Amino acid sequence: MPKNMKRILLLLILFIILVLLFSKPLYTTFINVSTGEIPLSLLEADPETPPTDGYYEAASGKSGEELKAALHNIIDDHTEISYSNVWEALRETDEDPSNASNVILLYTGRSQGEYENGGNTDNWNREHVWAKSHGDFGNAKGAGTDLHHLRPTDVSINSARSNFDFDEGGREHIEADGNYYDSDSWEPRDHVKGDVARMLFYMDVRYEGDRGELDLELNNQVNNGSAPYHGRLSVLLEWHEADPVDDFERRRNEIIYNDYQHNRNPFIDHPEWAVEIWE
């Protein structure tokens, strides 16, 4: 082979080596040296846009009252169901991931047969997390049947929670470990404190008083009585941070959106928005 051709061939090989070294393709750059494994997430160089991005497009770049108003307009006018239909909906939304024949009760965490519902002792019933007397909306379509704040609870625990606001302190409930109460407030177990907070954040934003609906508002008080207010906001914000969104909440949100109301809880999809609105 002529010397010139050899030189050209060597230069070409050198060029290819340099390209491979400095381009650093994803599959060589991020290999785990110790195991030889490639993280699955890194193989996805161009991950799909989360499906909720388009849903919340009108809220992009906003904060404070402007963000709250945008979110209200997005989640407003949801498909309403009757109170009698809530039973069947809760059997799906709160299904025990380990036993499809059971539901998980909010305050106790107990897994119970999905058809063991009713008004008898140890049955489960439909808890309005935003107490229905706070605004006096009862079981009417709208706030009274909104699945984003309705959860299965033990009958006696539902009664004990009554229409209390949420706060910390008191004595532990004898039938519900980790739940505390006093004369004017209820503190749920740690595992669902964030869930409770995000349900109330949703209710505040969803019901803003337009088109004849109630204007529900969070405040920093307890003993709100029948006024359309619920507290205590500062504590709810702490719970929201201490108990982050989990898979159970995400699954619930998807089921409510896809199968029933066709609206979402923004604070499950974007937990950071609570601070941007209320702090």
N, C-alpha and C positions, 0 to 999 in steps of 0.2 A: 504494500500500500504506500503511495507517495507520502512524503513527510507532511505536505500541506493538508492532505486529507486527514492524516492522523491528528494534526493540530486542531483542525476544525471539529473532529469528532470529540476530542478531549474537551474543547471549549463548550460544545453542546452538552456533554455530560455534566460539566461543572455548572452550566447555566440551569439545568434541570434540578440539580442538587440544591442550588441556592433558592430556586423558586419553592421547592418543597420545604426548605428550612424556614423561610421568612413568610410564607403564606399561612402557616400554622392552622391547618384545617381543624375543624371542631373535633373530629374523631381522633386526632392524634394529640391535640393540645391538652385535653381534659381527661385522658386515661388515668385511672388510679394506678400509680406506679406499683404499689404494694400488692394489689389484687388483680390488676389487668382489666378491671371492669370499667365500663363507661356508664356514668349516670344517665338514666333514661331521659331525664328532663333536658340534659345537654344535647342529646341527639336531635331534639326538636328545635332546630335553629330558628324557626319562624312559627312559634306557637299560635294557635288560633285565638282570636280575640274572644274574651269571655262573653257569653251570650247576653249578659245583662247590660253590656256597655251601650247598646242601642236603646234599650229600655230607659236608661237614665240620661240619655243625651241632653235633654233640656236642662238638666241640673249641673252640667259640666261647668267648672270654673266659678261656681257660685258659693256663697257662704252666708251665715247668719240668717236673717229673715228672708232674704232673697232665695237662699237654698231651700228653706222650709216651704216657701210658697211654690217653688218649682216641684218639689217632691210631692206636695199635696196634689197638684194638678196631674201628676203622673199616676198616683195610686188611687185617685178619686174615682167615683162612679163604678165601683167594682160590682160584679155579679153577686146579688144577694140570695141567700138561701133561707129557708124557714127554720124556726127553732127546732122543730121535730126532726128535720134533716141533719141537724148538727150531730146527733148520735152517730149516724153512719159515717159522717165525715171524720169524726174524731177516731173512729175505729181504724181509719186509714192514716190520718196525719200523725197519730201518736202510737202507732203500732210498735210493739217491742221488737227491736232488731233481732233478738235472739229467739223469739217465739211469736210467730205471725198470728197466733190465736189470742194474743194478749195485747193490752195497752199498758203504757207506763203512766202512772199517776204522778202529777206534777210535784206536789209537796212531799209525799212520802217516798217517791221513787219506786214504789211497789209495782211489780208486774202482775196484772190481774186480767182474768178472762174478759174478752172484749164484749161479751153479752151479759156480764154481771153488772149491768147498769140499772139505775132506778133510784128509789128514795129510801130503801131499807138500809139498816145498819150493815156496814162493810161493802155496800154497793159503791160504784163510782157514779158521779154525776158531772154536770157541765159547769165548770167554774168560770165566771167572768173575772179575769185577772184585773182589768179595770172595773172595779166594783160597779155593778149596774145602777146602784142608788146614787152614784156620783154623776149626776146628770139625769137620773131617773128615766133611763131609756128602757129598762126592763128587758124583755125578751123579744122586742120588736125587731123586724128586719132592719139591717143597718148595723149600728153599734151593738145591738143586742144579740146578733147572730154572727158577728164578724169572727171568723175562725182564727185570725191572727192573734186574738187574745182569749180565746176559749180553749180550756184544757180539761182533761179528765182529772178529777180529784176524788178522794175518799169522801163520802157523804158527811161524816162527822167532822172531818178536817175542813171541808168547805164551810160548814156551819160555824166552826170555831174561828176561821179567818174572817167571817162576817163581811162587813164593808170597810174593814180597816185600811188605812193608808199603809204604805210600806216604809219601814224604818228599822233601826237596829235596837236590840235590847229586849228585856222582859224575861219571862221564864220559859223553859223548854216545854213544848207540847208533849204530853205523855204518849200520844199515839204517833207522833211524827218527829223522829229524831232529827236534831239540827234545825228545827223550826221554833222560833221564839215569838212570844206575843205579850202585850200588856193591854192596858185599857183603850189604847187608840192606834195601835200599829201591829203589823205582822212582819216578821223577818223569815224568809224562806231558807231552806237548806242551801249551803254554799254552791252546790252543783247547778242550781237553776237561778241563782241570783241575777246573772247576766241575762238569762232568758226573760225573766220578769221585767227587767229594765227595758229591754228592746221591744217587748210587747207594748209597754206603756208609751215608749217613744213613738211607736207606730200610731197608736191611738190619738196622741196629741196632734200629729201631722195629718192623719187621715181625716179627722173631724174638725173642720175649721169654721163651721157655721154657715156655709153657703148652701143654697138651694133647700133651705128649710131644715138642714141638719143641725145637730148640736155643735157647739164650739167647745171641745174638750181641751183643757190646758193643764199641764203639769205645773206644780208650784212647790215651794220649799216648806210646806206645812203638813201637819197631820190634823185630824178632826175636821176634815173638809165636809163631812155630812152629805147632804143632797146636792150641794153645789157641783157644777161640772168640772171639778178640779181633782187632781190626785197628786199625792206627795209620797216621799220627800225627794225632790229632784236631785239635790246634791248627793244623797245616798245612792240613788239609782245610777248616777254617773259613776260613782265609785264601784258599784257592783258590775256595771257594764265593762269596766276596765279589768276588774279582778277575775271575772268569769267570761272568757272570750267565747265567741261563736263556735259551736261544735257541729258535728255532722248531723246530729239529731235535728237541730234547728234548721240546717240547710235543707235537709230532706223535707221537713214540714213546709218550708217556704216554697219549695218546688211543687209539692202536691197541691197546696192551696192555689198557687198560680196556674198550674196546668189543668187541674181537675175541678176546681170549684169557683173561686172568686176572680181569677185572672188578674190579680194584682199582687204585689210583692211587699215584703217588709224591707224597706231600704236599709235598715240598721243591721240586718243580717248580711246583706250583700256588701254594704259599705259601713263598717263599724265606726270609721273615722268621722262620719257625718254628725254623730251625736255631739262630739266636742265642738265641731264647727258651728252648730246651731245654738247650743246651750251654754257654752263656756266663753 
